[in-house]
Amino acid sequence: MSEAPSSSLLPLACDHCGYDLRAQSPEGRCPECGMAVEESRRLLSLPRRPAWRDSDPRWRRRILTGVWVLVLIPVVTLLRYYQWFEQIPVPTFIKAQGRMSLEDTCFPWLFSYFAFCIGVVLLFSRKRGRRETRLDWTRRWGVILSYTVLVLGIPEFALVSALVAIGIGALCLSMPLHLQPAATGLFVNLGAWYIWYGPYPGDYAGPMLAVCSSIVILLGCVPLYNALRSSGPRAAALGVLAPLAIAAGIQISLGCERMLFPKVPAWGLFFINTDVIYRYLFYFDPGILVLSLGYFGRSPHRTEIVGEVIKWLDIFAIAVWLSVAQFMSRWSREPAR
């Protein structure tokens, strides 16, 4: 019978530079980069992609939360145009005439934008208990671009918020002096200050946001693939992520074409009019789903509708997949009775 190979003959590469450490002592260091041999041995024992049930629980919760937050983006928009928010009352700080609902606030308008930024940041959560891979750089750039999308969208939303603040101040000034709230001057001053000194959304705001958010989704396919691959076959994971990646590539093409040729009417990839890129504030455009229902007397192109439906159904399928995997992992860990 052949003897088992000695531990010193087993392959051991430096986790940092890949140098062969089999000839080094366990207490030594890599002669190339100085990394401890014991640390490389410890990292070598960690799996590159552990199974879903053995993965970091905090990472699993954040991935699930991020995906379901992205699923809610078109759902909230559809609920708004079905007038569900008009049935939810909200308290007011002044004695206003009539009943004020959630539709009268900025929540339905701002939810989609901030939900996208929060959802994609959660996708890039750090995963403990595994070895680093060559694609780990996507996490750092994904977080940076997620905050870039948030910053690029501030001028458009801040300008409207400033106009709303001025309108609230004007409404308060129309009231009798003894009934005016103490914050009346604050509303007027803040709104006027932004109108005078704040940034305004330019012609490149829509295309730039579409390009950045699409790149974020493209980078987010890496952690989503790791999550799907740890709980299912490789072919199925690639098949589910393919529509998201293809849609991101098309949107990047449209945004770059619109930024390079802003004055020339052109038709981009797959004969999609690049003028539609002005409607995109982020990767998803739930307004297209609303327009497809016949609102505002306008119907978007069939290609736009199909693209939005595919993106939403795809992210919904990913959320269901990971939710089932999470349920099965908890169920398998329960002690038998």
ZIQUISUL-V396518 format. One record per pair of residues at least 6 apart in sequence whose ideal C-beta (glycine too) atoms are under 6 Angstrom apart, sorted by the first residue. I is the first residue (numbers start at 0). J is the second residue. If there is no record, write none. Layout:
# ZIQUISUL-V396518
i=(I | I)
j=(J | J)
This chain:
# ZIQUISUL-V396518
i=(11 | 11 | 13 | 13 | 13 | 13 | 14 | 14 | 15 | 15 | 16 | 16 | 18 | 18 | 20 | 23 | 25 | 25 | 27 | 28 | 42 | 45 | 45 | 47 | 47 | 48 | 48 | 49 | 50 | 51 | 51 | 51 | 51 | 52 | 55 | 55 | 55 | 58 | 58 | 61 | 61 | 62 | 63 | 64 | 65 | 65 | 65 | 66 | 66 | 67 | 68 | 68 | 68 | 69 | 69 | 70 | 70 | 70 | 72 | 72 | 72 | 72 | 73 | 73 | 73 | 75 | 76 | 79 | 80 | 80 | 84 | 84 | 84 | 85 | 85 | 87 | 87 | 88 | 88 | 89 | 89 | 91 | 93 | 112 | 112 | 115 | 116 | 116 | 116 | 119 | 119 | 119 | 120 | 122 | 122 | 123 | 123 | 123 | 134 | 137 | 137 | 141 | 141 | 141 | 144 | 144 | 144 | 145 | 147 | 148 | 148 | 151 | 151 | 154 | 154 | 155 | 161 | 161 | 161 | 164 | 164 | 164 | 165 | 167 | 168 | 168 | 168 | 171 | 171 | 171 | 202 | 203 | 205 | 205 | 206 | 206 | 206 | 206 | 208 | 209 | 209 | 209 | 209 | 210 | 210 | 212 | 212 | 213 | 213 | 213 | 213 | 216 | 216 | 217 | 220 | 220 | 224 | 224 | 226 | 227 | 228 | 230 | 239 | 239 | 242 | 242 | 243 | 246 | 249 | 252 | 252 | 253 | 253 | 253 | 254 | 256 | 256 | 257 | 257 | 265 | 266 | 267 | 271 | 278 | 284 | 287 | 287 | 287 | 288 | 290 | 290 | 291)
j=(20 | 21 | 20 | 29 | 34 | 39 | 39 | 42 | 32 | 34 | 31 | 32 | 29 | 31 | 36 | 36 | 36 | 37 | 36 | 35 | 130 | 129 | 130 | 130 | 132 | 225 | 229 | 129 | 229 | 229 | 230 | 324 | 328 | 328 | 126 | 127 | 128 | 124 | 126 | 121 | 124 | 226 | 321 | 121 | 118 | 121 | 122 | 317 | 318 | 318 | 114 | 117 | 118 | 118 | 314 | 314 | 315 | 318 | 111 | 114 | 283 | 285 | 285 | 288 | 311 | 110 | 285 | 107 | 289 | 294 | 101 | 102 | 107 | 100 | 102 | 100 | 101 | 98 | 100 | 99 | 101 | 99 | 180 | 152 | 280 | 281 | 145 | 148 | 149 | 145 | 215 | 219 | 145 | 219 | 222 | 138 | 141 | 142 | 221 | 218 | 221 | 215 | 218 | 219 | 211 | 214 | 215 | 215 | 211 | 211 | 212 | 207 | 208 | 198 | 200 | 200 | 190 | 193 | 194 | 186 | 189 | 190 | 190 | 186 | 183 | 186 | 187 | 179 | 180 | 183 | 261 | 258 | 276 | 277 | 254 | 257 | 258 | 276 | 280 | 250 | 254 | 276 | 279 | 251 | 254 | 281 | 282 | 247 | 250 | 251 | 282 | 247 | 282 | 247 | 240 | 244 | 236 | 240 | 321 | 236 | 236 | 324 | 316 | 317 | 309 | 313 | 313 | 310 | 268 | 267 | 268 | 267 | 273 | 276 | 276 | 267 | 273 | 273 | 276 | 273 | 272 | 273 | 302 | 284 | 307 | 299 | 303 | 307 | 307 | 297 | 299 | 304)
